[in-house]
């Protein structure tokens, strides 16, 4: 594996640029000017007098600072947020981030993650609908994961091995070291390659712009992580597995899977193979690290097979494939499958039927899934979340509220929840939300919090969610989806000033500072019109945020001006 977790020969994510980087960005196909913007990677890279634009100065190419890397990553991620393939699926996001956080904690405990790096880097994961098997690390601690990777790994340990490898590229600052090794002209090349190659996955025009803007093809091979860096990421990543609570065998089985794909599959669906060429030495090194007599890797958990199935369905495989998956549990061979495979097929069938809007089929499969996961707490939770999504999509918010998993009671963060003994809903009409008993409890997890808000918004009854959402965004200020839902809740309550501020925060998270300033100025105007009736505290918060965001915008504009 390597810096960009993909498996396509000759492609790669951000660091190992020879592989085709993720398809997470379509807007990057804007050509020359955008590629020049990407080239903001430049660290004191003086632009040639002829056709090259002047690039922002981010520091000495021989000593790239953590702030330099973060600014570079922010500029790239700004485009990824706008790409239609970017997806914030709370269920999959929680699953992947759960694995990621265990690995980050292990790196911190082992002394591989310095306090400076932890403070300055983003440590955010973005999911993309791309069906290729790929993951990639970006400057500044950003990580991209394709749904194709989640859908193909056999266990959470295999997924953890890929994330651990990518994390090690970040903690060992391989991007900064690569820039230092290649010299001052390399940042421009890297900038063009990163965004240009991302766009090239869909747009030949963008590929041409990439070649023109940074002459990237001429140095493509030089932008690979060195074999020493790959071996280092292997060793460091392997060392994180056990301390993070994952079976180290997952690292070896993932290597075996990649090696088999390398021999049998060269159709471009495994970009990771091209960016992270597997040498015999690396394979042997991983196998030799397993103690003799070690038990085989544990069987995949029920939760993992459900998340893999979800990733495959949400990657948009096509209507024909969805129809096939929706009917799989009705096959004669279904009963002979292992329990985990049955659960995976039932989950895929139910979610596929939801995508096809076949509500009877979806409900049948969801009920079978609930029965199959009844004895497994994690599996049952995921089954109930899926059932709630199904009923919400089918226009039955009361039934959706009942289906939500119970949350752990707590005195803080009041959150309405359906009573665990609430009667089953009549799917033809569904009971009114007013008939569902409510208890005070705490929103333990993001999927339940966001889904519950969406359900209650459907019936204009989400006022009770303002408190839990405010608490959540205070603790997670970069959660754009939560900010957007909070804006909707506040508008439902007639709190337009707060709603405008929340809408601005959504744009701040996505680095769209002009849009954020626009929203905050609209909030200021609203406060002036209200005069003495406006909430003084809310108006003060808006003023403070506007000044802060205007400064961010000014810095952004200064960078663009230096490029011209």
C-alpha positions as CSV (number, residue, x, y, z in Angstrom):
1,X,0.0,0.0,0.0
2,X,1.1,3.6,0.0
3,X,0.4,7.1,0.3
4,X,-2.8,6.9,-1.8
5,X,-4.7,3.9,-1.0
6,X,-5.7,2.9,-4.5
7,X,-5.1,-0.1,-6.6
8,X,-4.8,1.0,-10.2
9,X,-1.6,0.4,-11.9
10,X,-0.1,3.8,-12.9
11,X,-2.5,6.0,-10.9
12,X,-2.5,7.3,-7.5
13,X,-3.8,9.8,-5.0
14,X,-2.2,12.7,-4.0
15,X,1.2,11.7,-3.0
16,X,1.8,8.8,-5.3
17,X,0.7,10.7,-8.2
18,X,1.5,8.2,-10.9
19,X,-1.7,6.4,-10.1
20,X,-5.0,7.9,-11.2
21,X,-6.1,10.0,-8.2
22,X,-9.6,9.7,-6.9
23,X,-12.6,10.7,-8.9
24,X,-13.7,12.9,-6.1
25,X,-13.5,16.1,-8.2
26,X,-15.2,17.1,-11.4
27,X,-15.1,20.8,-10.9
28,X,-11.3,20.6,-11.0
29,X,-11.7,20.2,-14.8
30,X,-11.8,23.9,-15.0
31,X,-8.4,23.8,-16.7
32,X,-5.5,26.1,-16.6
33,X,-6.4,28.7,-14.1
34,X,-7.6,26.2,-11.5
35,X,-4.6,24.1,-12.0
36,X,-2.5,27.2,-11.3
37,X,-4.5,27.6,-8.1
38,X,-3.7,24.0,-7.2
39,X,-0.1,24.8,-7.7
40,X,-0.4,26.7,-4.5
41,X,1.6,23.8,-3.3
42,X,4.5,25.9,-4.3
43,X,7.0,26.6,-1.6
44,X,9.0,29.6,-2.8
45,X,8.8,28.2,-6.3
46,X,9.6,31.1,-8.5
47,X,7.5,31.1,-11.6
48,X,9.4,31.1,-14.9
49,X,9.2,34.4,-16.7
50,X,7.4,32.9,-19.6
51,X,3.9,31.3,-19.2
52,X,3.8,30.4,-15.6
53,X,1.6,32.4,-13.2
54,X,3.1,33.6,-10.0
55,X,2.4,31.3,-7.1
56,X,1.8,32.0,-3.5
57,X,4.8,31.6,-1.2
58,X,4.3,28.9,1.4
59,X,7.8,28.6,2.7
60,X,11.1,27.0,1.9
61,X,10.8,24.0,-0.2
62,X,13.5,22.3,1.9
63,X,11.5,22.8,5.1
64,X,7.8,22.7,4.5
65,X,6.0,23.7,7.6
66,X,2.9,22.0,9.0
67,X,1.0,25.2,8.3
68,X,2.2,25.1,4.7
69,X,0.8,21.6,4.3
70,X,-2.5,22.5,6.0
71,X,-3.0,25.4,3.7
72,X,-2.2,23.3,0.7
73,X,-4.7,20.6,1.9
74,X,-7.4,23.2,2.5
75,X,-7.1,24.5,-1.0
76,X,-7.4,21.0,-2.5
77,X,-10.3,20.0,-0.2
78,X,-12.2,23.1,-1.2
79,X,-12.7,21.6,-4.6
80,X,-13.5,18.1,-3.3
81,X,-16.4,19.4,-1.2
82,X,-18.0,20.8,-4.3
83,X,-17.7,17.6,-6.3
84,X,-21.0,15.7,-6.9
85,X,-19.2,12.4,-5.9
86,X,-18.5,13.7,-2.4
87,X,-21.0,12.1,0.0
88,X,-21.6,12.7,3.6
89,X,-23.4,9.5,4.6
90,X,-23.6,9.6,8.4
91,X,-23.7,5.8,8.8
92,X,-20.6,5.0,6.7
93,X,-18.8,8.2,7.9
94,X,-19.2,7.0,11.5
95,X,-18.0,3.5,10.7
96,X,-14.8,4.7,8.9
97,X,-14.1,7.5,11.3
98,X,-14.4,5.0,14.2
99,X,-11.6,2.9,12.7
100,X,-9.6,6.0,11.9
101,X,-9.8,7.5,15.4
102,X,-8.6,4.3,17.0
103,X,-5.6,4.4,14.7
104,X,-4.9,8.1,15.4
105,X,-5.1,7.4,19.2
106,X,-2.6,4.5,18.8
107,X,-0.2,6.8,16.8
108,X,-0.5,9.4,19.6
109,X,0.2,6.8,22.3
110,X,3.2,5.4,20.4
111,X,4.7,8.9,20.0
112,X,4.3,8.9,16.2
113,X,1.8,11.8,16.3
114,X,3.4,15.0,17.6
115,X,1.3,17.6,19.4
116,X,2.1,20.1,16.7
117,X,0.9,17.8,13.9
118,X,-2.2,16.9,15.8
119,X,-3.1,20.5,16.4
120,X,-2.4,21.9,13.0
121,X,-3.7,19.1,10.7
122,X,-7.4,18.6,9.9
123,X,-7.7,14.8,10.5
124,X,-10.8,14.6,8.4
125,X,-12.1,11.9,6.1
126,X,-14.0,12.5,2.9
127,X,-16.0,9.7,1.3
128,X,-16.4,9.5,-2.5
129,X,-18.9,7.4,-4.5
130,X,-16.3,6.1,-6.8
131,X,-16.5,2.4,-7.2
132,X,-12.7,2.0,-7.7
133,X,-10.7,0.5,-4.8
134,X,-8.8,3.5,-3.6
135,X,-8.0,5.7,-0.7
136,X,-5.6,8.6,-0.6
137,X,-3.9,10.9,1.9
138,X,-3.8,14.6,1.1
139,X,-1.6,17.4,2.6
140,X,-2.8,18.7,5.9
141,X,-4.1,15.5,7.4
142,X,-7.1,14.9,5.0
143,X,-8.0,11.4,3.9
144,X,-10.1,10.4,1.0
145,X,-11.8,7.0,0.9
146,X,-13.7,5.6,-2.1
147,X,-16.8,3.5,-1.4
148,X,-15.3,0.9,-3.7
149,X,-12.6,0.2,-1.1
150,X,-15.1,-0.2,1.7
151,X,-17.2,-2.5,-0.4
152,X,-14.4,-4.8,-1.3
153,X,-12.5,-5.3,2.0
154,X,-13.5,-8.5,3.8
155,X,-13.2,-7.2,7.4
156,X,-12.7,-4.0,9.4
157,X,-9.1,-5.2,10.0
158,X,-8.3,-5.0,6.3
159,X,-9.9,-1.6,6.1
160,X,-7.9,-0.5,9.2
161,X,-4.7,-1.7,7.5
162,X,-5.2,0.6,4.5
163,X,-6.1,3.5,6.8
164,X,-3.1,2.8,9.0
165,X,-0.8,2.8,6.0
166,X,-2.2,6.2,4.9
167,X,-2.0,7.6,8.4
168,X,1.6,6.7,8.6
169,X,2.3,8.7,5.4
170,X,0.8,11.7,7.2
171,X,2.5,11.2,10.6
172,X,5.9,10.7,8.9
173,X,5.2,13.8,6.7
174,X,6.1,12.0,3.5
175,X,4.6,14.8,1.4
176,X,6.9,17.4,2.9
177,X,9.9,15.1,2.6
178,X,9.0,14.4,-1.0
179,X,8.9,18.2,-1.8
180,X,12.2,18.6,0.0
181,X,13.8,15.8,-2.0
182,X,12.6,17.0,-5.4
183,X,13.6,20.6,-5.1
184,X,11.9,23.9,-5.4
185,X,10.2,23.3,-8.8
186,X,8.4,20.2,-7.6
187,X,5.6,22.0,-5.7
188,X,4.3,23.4,-9.0
189,X,4.4,20.0,-10.5
190,X,2.7,18.4,-7.6
191,X,0.0,21.0,-7.6
192,X,-0.8,20.4,-11.2
193,X,-0.7,16.6,-10.8
194,X,-2.9,16.5,-7.7
195,X,-5.9,18.5,-9.0
196,X,-5.3,17.9,-12.7
197,X,-5.0,14.1,-12.4
198,X,-8.1,14.1,-10.2
199,X,-10.1,15.8,-12.9
200,X,-8.5,13.7,-15.6
201,X,-10.4,10.7,-14.4
202,X,-13.5,12.2,-16.0
203,X,-12.4,15.0,-18.3
204,X,-9.8,14.6,-21.1
205,X,-9.7,18.4,-21.3
206,X,-8.6,18.6,-17.7
207,X,-5.9,16.0,-18.4
208,X,-4.6,18.2,-21.2
209,X,-4.7,21.3,-18.9
210,X,-2.8,19.3,-16.3
211,X,0.0,18.6,-18.9
212,X,0.1,22.2,-20.0
213,X,-0.1,23.8,-16.6
214,X,2.6,21.9,-14.8
215,X,4.3,19.7,-17.4
216,X,3.3,17.0,-15.0
217,X,3.8,14.0,-17.2
218,X,7.4,14.8,-17.6
219,X,8.0,14.2,-13.9
220,X,5.2,11.8,-13.1
221,X,7.4,9.0,-12.1
222,X,9.4,11.2,-9.8
223,X,6.3,12.0,-7.8
224,X,5.8,8.5,-6.5
225,X,6.6,7.9,-2.9
226,X,10.0,6.2,-2.8
227,X,10.1,2.6,-2.0
228,X,11.7,3.5,1.3
229,X,8.7,5.6,2.2
230,X,6.3,2.8,1.2
231,X,8.2,0.4,3.4
232,X,8.2,2.9,6.2
233,X,4.5,3.3,5.9
234,X,4.1,-0.5,5.9
235,X,6.1,-0.9,9.1
236,X,4.6,2.0,10.9
237,X,1.1,1.2,9.8
238,X,1.5,-2.5,10.9
239,X,2.7,-1.3,14.2
240,X,-0.5,0.6,14.8
241,X,-2.8,-2.3,14.2
242,X,-2.6,-4.2,17.5
243,X,-2.4,-1.1,19.8
244,X,-5.5,0.2,18.0
245,X,-7.4,-3.0,18.6
246,X,-7.2,-4.5,15.2
247,X,-5.9,-7.9,14.1
248,X,-2.5,-7.4,12.4
249,X,-3.4,-10.3,10.2
250,X,-5.7,-7.9,8.4
251,X,-2.6,-6.2,7.0
252,X,-1.3,-9.4,5.6
253,X,-4.7,-10.5,4.1
254,X,-5.1,-7.1,2.5
255,X,-1.6,-7.5,0.9
256,X,-2.6,-10.9,-0.3
257,X,-5.8,-9.5,-1.8
258,X,-4.0,-6.7,-3.5
259,X,-1.4,-9.1,-4.9
260,X,-4.0,-11.3,-6.3
261,X,-5.8,-8.4,-7.9
262,X,-2.5,-7.3,-9.4
263,X,-2.1,-10.6,-11.1
264,X,-5.7,-11.0,-12.3
265,X,-7.1,-7.6,-12.6
266,X,-5.6,-4.8,-14.7
267,X,-8.8,-3.1,-15.8
268,X,-8.2,0.1,-13.8
269,X,-10.6,-0.7,-10.9
270,X,-7.8,-1.2,-8.4
271,X,-5.9,2.1,-8.6
272,X,-4.2,1.3,-5.4
273,X,-2.0,-1.3,-7.1
274,X,-0.5,1.2,-9.5
275,X,0.3,3.8,-6.8
276,X,1.5,1.3,-4.3
277,X,3.4,-1.4,-6.3
278,X,3.7,-4.5,-4.2
279,X,7.2,-5.9,-4.3
280,X,8.2,-9.4,-3.1
281,X,10.2,-7.8,-0.4
282,X,7.3,-5.8,1.0
283,X,5.0,-8.9,0.9
284,X,7.6,-11.0,2.7
285,X,8.2,-8.3,5.3
286,X,4.5,-8.2,6.2
287,X,4.2,-12.0,6.4
288,X,7.4,-12.3,8.5
289,X,6.0,-9.9,11.1
290,X,3.2,-12.2,12.1
291,X,4.2,-14.4,15.0
292,X,4.4,-18.2,14.3
293,X,1.3,-20.0,15.1
294,X,-0.8,-16.9,15.2
295,X,-4.5,-17.6,14.8
296,X,-6.1,-16.8,11.5
297,X,-7.8,-13.4,11.0
298,X,-11.1,-13.3,12.8
299,X,-14.3,-13.7,10.8
300,X,-15.8,-10.4,9.5
301,X,-18.2,-8.8,11.9
302,X,-21.9,-8.5,11.1
303,X,-21.6,-4.7,11.2
304,X,-18.7,-4.7,8.7
305,X,-20.5,-6.8,6.1
306,X,-23.5,-4.5,6.4
307,X,-21.3,-1.4,5.9
308,X,-19.6,-3.1,2.9
309,X,-23.0,-3.8,1.4
310,X,-24.1,-0.2,2.1
311,X,-21.0,1.1,0.3
312,X,-21.6,-1.0,-2.7
313,X,-25.2,0.1,-3.0
314,X,-24.5,3.8,-2.5
315,X,-21.7,3.8,-5.1
316,X,-24.5,3.8,-7.8
317,X,-23.8,0.5,-9.5
318,X,-26.8,1.0,-11.9
319,X,-30.5,0.1,-11.8
320,X,-30.0,-3.4,-13.2
321,X,-27.5,-4.3,-10.5
322,X,-29.8,-2.9,-7.8
323,X,-32.7,-5.0,-9.0
324,X,-30.5,-8.1,-8.9
325,X,-29.3,-7.3,-5.4
326,X,-32.9,-6.6,-4.3
327,X,-33.9,-10.2,-5.2
328,X,-30.9,-12.1,-4.1
329,X,-32.3,-13.2,-0.7
330,X,-35.1,-14.9,-2.6
331,X,-32.8,-17.3,-4.3
332,X,-32.8,-21.0,-3.5
333,X,-29.2,-21.0,-2.4
334,X,-29.7,-18.2,0.1
335,X,-30.5,-20.5,3.1
336,X,-27.2,-22.3,2.7
337,X,-25.1,-19.2,3.1
338,X,-23.2,-18.4,6.3
339,X,-25.1,-16.1,8.6
340,X,-22.9,-13.0,7.9
341,X,-23.4,-13.4,4.1
342,X,-27.1,-13.7,4.6
343,X,-27.1,-10.5,6.6
344,X,-25.0,-8.7,3.9
345,X,-27.4,-9.8,1.2
346,X,-30.5,-8.8,3.2
347,X,-29.0,-5.4,3.9
348,X,-28.0,-4.8,0.2
349,X,-31.5,-6.0,-0.8
350,X,-33.3,-3.7,1.5
351,X,-31.2,-0.6,0.6
352,X,-31.4,-1.5,-3.1
353,X,-35.2,-1.6,-2.9
354,X,-35.1,1.8,-1.1
355,X,-33.0,3.2,-4.0
356,X,-35.6,1.7,-6.4
357,X,-38.5,3.1,-4.3
358,X,-40.0,-0.4,-4.1
359,X,-41.4,0.0,-0.6
360,X,-43.1,-3.5,-0.2
361,X,-39.8,-5.2,-1.2
362,X,-37.8,-2.9,1.0
363,X,-40.0,-3.6,4.0
364,X,-39.9,-7.3,3.5
365,X,-36.1,-7.4,3.4
366,X,-35.8,-4.9,6.3
367,X,-38.0,-7.2,8.5
368,X,-36.0,-10.2,7.6
369,X,-32.8,-8.2,8.3
370,X,-34.2,-7.3,11.8
371,X,-34.8,-10.9,12.6
372,X,-31.4,-12.0,11.3
373,X,-29.6,-9.4,13.5
374,X,-31.7,-9.6,16.6
375,X,-29.0,-11.3,18.6
376,X,-26.2,-8.9,17.6
377,X,-26.3,-5.4,19.1
378,X,-24.2,-3.6,16.4
379,X,-26.0,-5.4,13.6
380,X,-29.4,-4.7,15.1
381,X,-28.6,-1.0,15.4
382,X,-27.6,-0.8,11.7
383,X,-30.8,-2.7,10.7
384,X,-33.0,-0.3,12.7
385,X,-31.2,2.7,11.2
386,X,-31.9,1.3,7.7
387,X,-35.5,0.7,8.6
388,X,-35.8,4.3,9.8
389,X,-34.3,5.5,6.5
390,X,-36.7,3.4,4.6
391,X,-39.8,4.7,6.3
392,X,-38.6,8.3,6.0
393,X,-38.0,7.8,2.3
394,X,-41.4,6.2,2.0
395,X,-43.1,9.3,3.6
396,X,-43.9,7.6,6.9
397,X,-42.1,9.8,9.5
398,X,-43.9,8.3,12.5
399,X,-42.9,4.8,11.5
400,X,-39.3,6.1,10.9
401,X,-39.2,7.6,14.4
402,X,-40.3,4.3,15.9
403,X,-37.7,2.4,14.0
404,X,-34.8,4.5,15.3
405,X,-32.4,2.6,17.7
406,X,-33.0,3.5,21.3
407,X,-30.4,5.9,22.7
408,X,-28.7,5.8,26.1
409,X,-30.5,7.9,28.7
410,X,-28.7,10.8,30.1
411,X,-29.6,14.0,32.0
412,X,-27.8,16.2,29.5
413,X,-28.6,17.0,25.9
414,X,-32.3,16.3,25.9
415,X,-33.3,14.4,22.8
416,X,-36.8,13.0,22.0
417,X,-36.9,9.3,21.2
418,X,-39.6,6.9,20.4
419,X,-40.6,4.6,23.3
420,X,-39.0,1.2,22.9
421,X,-42.4,-0.5,23.4
422,X,-44.2,1.7,20.9
423,X,-46.7,-0.2,18.7
424,X,-45.8,-1.1,15.1
425,X,-46.9,1.6,12.7
426,X,-49.6,1.1,10.1
427,X,-47.6,1.6,6.9
428,X,-50.7,2.6,4.9
429,X,-51.1,5.8,6.8
430,X,-48.9,5.7,9.9
431,X,-49.9,7.2,13.3
432,X,-49.5,10.8,14.0
433,X,-46.2,11.8,15.6
434,X,-48.3,13.1,18.4
435,X,-49.2,9.5,19.3
436,X,-45.6,8.5,19.9
437,X,-44.5,8.7,23.5
438,X,-41.3,10.7,24.1
439,X,-38.7,10.5,26.7
440,X,-35.6,12.6,27.5
441,X,-32.4,11.1,26.5
442,X,-29.0,11.9,25.0
443,X,-28.0,11.7,21.3
444,X,-25.2,9.2,21.6
445,X,-24.3,9.0,17.9
446,X,-24.4,11.2,14.9
447,X,-26.5,9.0,12.5
448,X,-29.4,8.9,15.1
449,X,-29.1,12.6,15.8
450,X,-29.2,13.7,12.1
451,X,-31.8,11.2,11.1
452,X,-34.1,12.1,14.0
453,X,-33.9,15.7,13.0
454,X,-34.7,14.9,9.4
455,X,-37.7,12.9,10.5
456,X,-39.1,15.6,12.8
457,X,-38.5,18.3,10.2
458,X,-40.8,16.4,7.9
459,X,-43.7,17.2,10.3
460,X,-42.6,20.6,11.5
461,X,-41.9,19.2,14.9
462,X,-38.1,19.6,15.2
463,X,-38.0,22.4,17.7
464,X,-36.8,19.9,20.4
465,X,-33.7,19.2,18.2
466,X,-32.3,22.7,18.4
467,X,-30.5,22.0,21.8
468,X,-28.9,18.7,20.8
469,X,-27.8,20.1,17.5
470,X,-26.3,23.2,19.1
471,X,-24.4,21.0,21.5
472,X,-23.2,18.8,18.6
473,X,-21.9,21.7,16.4
474,X,-20.2,23.2,19.5
475,X,-18.2,20.0,19.9
476,X,-18.0,19.4,16.1
477,X,-17.8,22.8,14.4
478,X,-16.8,21.4,11.1
479,X,-19.9,19.3,10.6
480,X,-21.6,21.0,7.7
481,X,-24.5,18.6,7.6
482,X,-25.4,19.3,11.2
483,X,-25.1,23.1,10.7
484,X,-27.5,22.8,7.7
485,X,-30.0,20.9,9.7
486,X,-29.7,23.3,12.6
487,X,-30.4,26.2,10.1
488,X,-33.6,24.4,9.1
489,X,-34.7,23.8,12.7
490,X,-34.1,27.5,13.5
491,X,-36.1,28.6,10.5
492,X,-39.0,26.3,11.6
493,X,-38.9,28.2,14.9
494,X,-38.9,31.6,13.3
495,X,-35.2,32.2,14.4
496,X,-34.1,33.6,11.1
497,X,-31.1,35.4,12.5
498,X,-29.7,32.2,13.9
499,X,-30.6,30.3,10.7
500,X,-28.6,32.7,8.6
501,X,-25.6,32.3,10.9
502,X,-25.8,28.5,10.7
503,X,-26.0,28.7,6.9
504,X,-22.9,30.8,6.9
505,X,-21.1,28.2,9.0
506,X,-21.9,25.5,6.4
507,X,-20.0,27.6,3.8
508,X,-17.1,28.2,6.2
509,X,-16.7,24.5,6.7
510,X,-16.5,24.1,2.9
511,X,-14.0,27.0,2.6
512,X,-16.5,29.1,0.5
513,X,-15.8,32.3,2.3
514,X,-17.6,34.6,-0.1
515,X,-20.9,32.7,0.4
516,X,-20.3,32.7,4.2
517,X,-19.8,36.5,4.2
518,X,-23.0,36.9,2.1
519,X,-25.0,35.0,4.7
520,X,-23.5,36.8,7.6
521,X,-24.2,40.2,6.0
522,X,-27.7,39.2,5.4
523,X,-28.0,38.3,9.1
524,X,-26.6,41.7,10.0
525,X,-29.1,43.5,7.8
526,X,-31.9,41.4,9.4
527,X,-30.7,42.4,12.9
528,X,-30.7,46.1,11.9
529,X,-34.2,45.9,10.6
530,X,-35.4,44.2,13.8
531,X,-33.8,46.9,15.9
532,X,-34.5,46.6,19.6
533,X,-36.4,43.4,19.0
534,X,-33.3,41.6,17.8
535,X,-31.5,39.3,20.2
536,X,-28.4,41.2,21.3
537,X,-26.3,38.1,21.9
538,X,-27.2,36.6,18.5
539,X,-26.4,39.8,16.7
540,X,-23.0,40.1,18.5
541,X,-22.1,36.5,17.5
542,X,-22.9,37.4,13.9
543,X,-20.8,40.5,14.0
544,X,-17.8,38.6,15.5
545,X,-18.1,35.8,13.0
546,X,-18.4,38.2,10.1
547,X,-15.1,39.9,11.0
548,X,-13.4,36.5,11.3
549,X,-14.7,35.2,8.0
550,X,-13.8,38.4,6.2
551,X,-10.3,38.0,7.3
552,X,-10.2,34.5,6.0
553,X,-11.7,35.8,2.7
554,X,-9.1,38.5,2.5
555,X,-6.3,36.0,2.9
556,X,-7.9,33.8,0.2
557,X,-8.1,36.7,-2.2
558,X,-4.5,37.7,-1.4
559,X,-3.4,34.2,-2.4
560,X,-5.3,34.4,-5.7
561,X,-3.9,37.8,-6.4
562,X,-0.3,36.5,-6.0
563,X,-1.1,33.8,-8.6
564,X,-1.8,36.4,-11.3
